[in-house]
Amino acid sequence: MAKSTLRKITMAVLAPAMAIGATVGLASAPASAAVWNSCEQYANTSLNGYTLYNNIWGSGAGSQCIWANSGTNWGVWANHPNTGGIKSYPNATKVINKSITSLGSLTSSYNVSVPSSGAYETAYDIWDTNHKYEIMLWMNKTGAVGPLGTSQGNVTLGGHSWTVYKGNNGSNDVFSFVRTSNSSSGTVDVLPILKWIKDTKGWFGNVTMGDFQFGFEITSSSGGLNFTVNSESVSSS
């Protein structure tokens, strides 16, 4: 599961030294990526209401460079070794700061281009403001990756069919919704998912939702692979 942005940054002093950008040039990124780019481990910037994070937080990671034309059109070139364990979660974050009952709507659309090899998932990572609860929505996955916890069965919510997993990583509860078939584009109605967790399952109460993240949780991408968010939108009311 992905680490929260705050938790990831505090882990920087514990992360091993990595040759971030030592041998990898930004030629790997699209030529159109003129607004911002970086190969720094925890590089971040804010663009049109979203904060972008390179976010290489896992042990044994390789090189990764992020580029962005906007907060909703960005990508990474990543070369992480073919070993177990999550290496990074490059993402775009938008802050919601509304309780579930005060939300009238919460939706997101996405369109990504992802490699056919490697081990990763394209995922939303949604947090409450206290970072006690983490809701992951896996839109597609490739390779040897799997969610934390035990299966709670299947459910159709927010326009998609999911297998639901419930677990705890020692710091927070994690509720993972893994789409039953891979999708590289679409729209997710997130509010019914939050209400199902709150009202149907009772796994949390009327929490205030904070960071709404979308990106790629990468375990391996040996040889260098490109991950691109062609477009994304997050809307709430």
C-alpha positions as MATLAB code, in Angstrom:
seq = 'MAKSTLRKITMAVLAPAMAIGATVGLASAPASAAVWNSCEQYANTSLNGYTLYNNIWGSGAGSQCIWANSGTNWGVWANHPNTGGIKSYPNATKVINKSITSLGSLTSSYNVSVPSSGAYETAYDIWDTNHKYEIMLWMNKTGAVGPLGTSQGNVTLGGHSWTVYKGNNGSNDVFSFVRTSNSSSGTVDVLPILKWIKDTKGWFGNVTMGDFQFGFEITSSSGGLNFTVNSESVSSS';
ca = [
       0.000    0.000    0.000;
       1.143    3.548   -0.577;
       2.581    5.688    2.174;
       0.956    8.990    3.074;
       2.783   12.060    1.816;
       3.643   13.218    5.341;
       4.852    9.777    6.366;
       6.889    9.391    3.190;
       8.768   12.627    3.763;
       9.692   11.677    7.319;
      11.113    8.419    6.023;
      13.615   10.258    3.841;
      16.329   10.090    6.499;
      15.887    6.321    6.682;
      15.902    5.660    2.950;
      19.048    4.158    1.420;
      21.234    6.197   -0.868;
      20.029    5.935   -4.448;
      21.498    7.011   -7.743;
      18.521    9.192   -8.515;
      19.196   10.777  -11.869;
      22.869    9.757  -11.780;
      22.749    7.932  -15.081;
      19.238    8.729  -16.256;
      18.621   11.906  -18.205;
      15.336   13.629  -18.762;
      15.518   12.521  -22.374;
      13.386    9.656  -21.061;
      10.540   12.117  -20.488;
       8.386   13.446  -23.317;
       9.819   16.429  -25.135;
       6.617   18.327  -24.394;
       7.299   18.188  -20.645;
       8.480   21.772  -20.390;
       6.734   23.007  -17.251;
       8.529   20.973  -14.545;
      10.761   17.936  -14.205;
      13.028   16.427  -11.583;
      14.923   13.263  -10.694;
      15.151   14.099   -6.985;
      13.864   11.454   -4.578;
      11.197   13.588   -2.917;
      10.771   16.269   -5.576;
       7.406   18.039   -5.503;
       5.689   21.022   -7.028;
       2.207   22.541   -7.150;
       0.431   23.083  -10.462;
      -3.170   24.275  -10.999;
      -4.515   22.993   -7.682;
      -2.599   19.694   -7.535;
       0.699   18.851   -5.830;
       2.954   16.448   -7.712;
       5.328   14.126   -5.858;
       8.137   11.977   -7.291;
       8.034   10.071   -3.993;
      10.659    7.305   -4.173;
      10.160    5.930   -0.668;
      10.810    2.174   -0.717;
      14.067    0.356    0.013;
      16.140   -0.994   -2.875;
      14.806    1.565   -5.332;
      16.573    2.570   -8.524;
      16.213    5.745  -10.569;
      13.044    7.679  -11.323;
      12.374   11.020  -13.004;
       9.085   12.909  -12.990;
       7.826   15.434  -15.560;
       4.672   17.517  -15.773;
       2.865   19.734  -18.234;
       0.213   20.417  -15.586;
      -1.118   18.923  -12.371;
      -3.299   16.591  -14.441;
      -0.912   15.694  -17.285;
       2.323   14.197  -16.016;
       4.355   11.028  -15.838;
       7.499    9.259  -14.698;
      10.305    7.249  -16.211;
      11.251    4.629  -13.632;
      14.013    2.031  -13.549;
      13.495   -0.012  -10.384;
      15.032   -3.489   -9.976;
      13.013   -6.663  -10.286;
      12.828   -7.265   -6.541;
       9.929   -7.397   -4.130;
       8.594   -4.460   -2.174;
       7.104   -1.149   -3.292;
       9.741    1.300   -4.512;
       7.718    4.447   -5.192;
       4.333    6.081   -5.476;
       4.609    9.081   -7.808;
       1.295   10.880   -7.573;
      -0.784   14.019   -7.954;
      -2.551   15.100   -4.770;
      -5.594   17.295   -4.315;
      -6.811   18.211   -0.819;
     -10.524   17.701   -0.089;
     -10.926   18.710    3.600;
     -14.604   17.807    3.878;
     -16.383   15.283    6.084;
     -18.209   12.469    4.340;
     -21.645   13.743    5.336;
     -20.846   17.256    4.115;
     -19.818   15.998    0.666;
     -22.508   16.265   -1.983;
     -20.311   14.606   -4.596;
     -16.769   13.329   -5.063;
     -15.777   12.043   -8.498;
     -12.635   11.567  -10.527;
     -11.832   10.802  -14.154;
      -8.554    9.313  -15.336;
      -6.735    8.348  -18.536;
      -3.332    6.671  -18.302;
      -0.775    4.957  -20.524;
       1.070    2.184  -18.708;
       3.616   -0.490  -19.690;
       2.755   -4.138  -20.310;
       5.709   -5.346  -18.212;
       7.001   -4.652  -14.731;
       5.098   -4.883  -11.453;
       2.851   -1.977  -10.441;
      -0.684   -0.728  -10.063;
      -2.419    2.464  -11.089;
      -4.178    3.547   -7.921;
      -6.052    6.213   -6.061;
      -4.842    6.606   -2.472;
      -7.367    8.535   -0.378;
      -6.731    9.551    3.240;
      -8.655   11.019    6.123;
      -7.074   14.120    7.652;
      -5.784   12.168   10.684;
      -4.159    9.485    8.504;
      -5.960    6.723   10.404;
      -7.720    5.381    7.324;
      -6.439    4.742    3.817;
      -8.734    3.886    0.917;
      -7.014    2.530   -2.183;
      -8.770    2.116   -5.535;
      -6.723   -0.058   -7.888;
      -7.754    0.723  -11.464;
      -5.257   -1.625  -13.111;
      -2.390   -3.853  -12.052;
       0.431   -5.770  -13.708;
       2.914   -8.294  -12.355;
       3.441   -9.634   -8.843;
       1.512   -7.097   -6.789;
      -1.318   -7.543   -4.328;
      -3.217   -5.548   -1.698;
      -2.709   -5.685    2.042;
      -5.182   -7.623    4.174;
      -7.830  -10.252    3.591;
     -10.587  -10.406    1.011;
     -13.998   -9.124    2.072;
     -15.730  -10.289   -1.105;
     -16.895   -8.463   -4.211;
     -18.979   -5.325   -4.544;
     -20.145   -3.006   -7.325;
     -19.866    0.655   -6.363;
     -19.102    3.952   -8.031;
     -19.487    2.563  -11.529;
     -17.007   -0.316  -11.102;
     -16.841   -3.878   -9.783;
     -14.222   -4.522   -7.088;
     -12.752   -7.166   -4.853;
     -12.422   -5.540   -1.426;
      -9.554   -6.130    1.025;
      -9.267   -4.971    4.630;
      -5.983   -4.774    6.516;
      -3.726   -2.754    8.795;
      -0.098   -1.803    8.237;
       0.665   -1.046   11.891;
       0.021    2.672   11.417;
      -3.436    2.835    9.837;
      -6.299    0.743    8.503;
      -6.190    0.079    4.766;
      -9.269   -0.629    2.640;
      -8.309   -1.689   -0.884;
     -10.775   -1.886   -3.770;
      -9.180   -3.839   -6.626;
     -11.008   -3.518   -9.923;
     -11.996   -6.959  -11.211;
     -10.683   -6.090  -14.699;
      -7.967   -3.654  -15.727;
      -8.993   -0.195  -16.897;
      -6.780    2.562  -18.312;
      -9.504    5.225  -18.472;
     -12.859    6.006  -16.927;
     -14.684    7.836  -14.157;
     -15.055    6.816  -10.518;
     -17.861    8.004   -8.265;
     -15.938    7.907   -4.998;
     -18.582    9.140   -2.549;
     -20.701    5.930   -2.650;
     -17.532    3.976   -1.813;
     -16.859    6.140    1.237;
     -20.486    5.890    2.336;
     -20.416    2.089    1.916;
     -17.376    1.869    4.202;
     -18.992    4.213    6.733;
     -22.654    3.200    6.667;
     -22.784   -0.384    5.383;
     -19.575   -1.785    6.931;
     -19.039    0.628    9.837;
     -15.268    0.554    9.373;
     -15.040    4.261   10.182;
     -17.370    7.107   11.175;
     -17.955   10.520    9.669;
     -14.273   11.221    9.044;
     -12.932   14.256    7.213;
     -11.293   13.335    3.926;
      -7.919   14.959    3.289;
      -5.401   13.963    0.600;
      -6.897   12.598   -2.609;
      -3.977   11.066   -4.511;
      -3.719    9.407   -7.925;
      -0.619    7.766   -9.358;
       1.437    4.637   -9.868;
       2.604    2.365   -7.062;
       5.696    0.789   -8.615;
       7.344   -2.398   -7.362;
       9.630   -3.074  -10.346;
      10.333   -1.514  -13.741;
      13.682   -3.006  -14.677;
      15.353   -1.457  -17.714;
      13.264    1.703  -17.484;
       9.529    2.068  -18.139;
       7.249    5.032  -18.814;
       4.067    5.718  -16.835;
       1.879    8.574  -18.063;
      -1.233   10.340  -16.775;
      -2.714   11.690  -20.000;
      -5.483   13.419  -18.074;
      -7.129   13.417  -14.672;
      -9.753   15.419  -12.848;
     -11.010   15.484   -9.287;
     -14.264   17.280   -8.437;
     -16.099   17.628   -5.161;
     -18.996   19.611   -3.794;
];
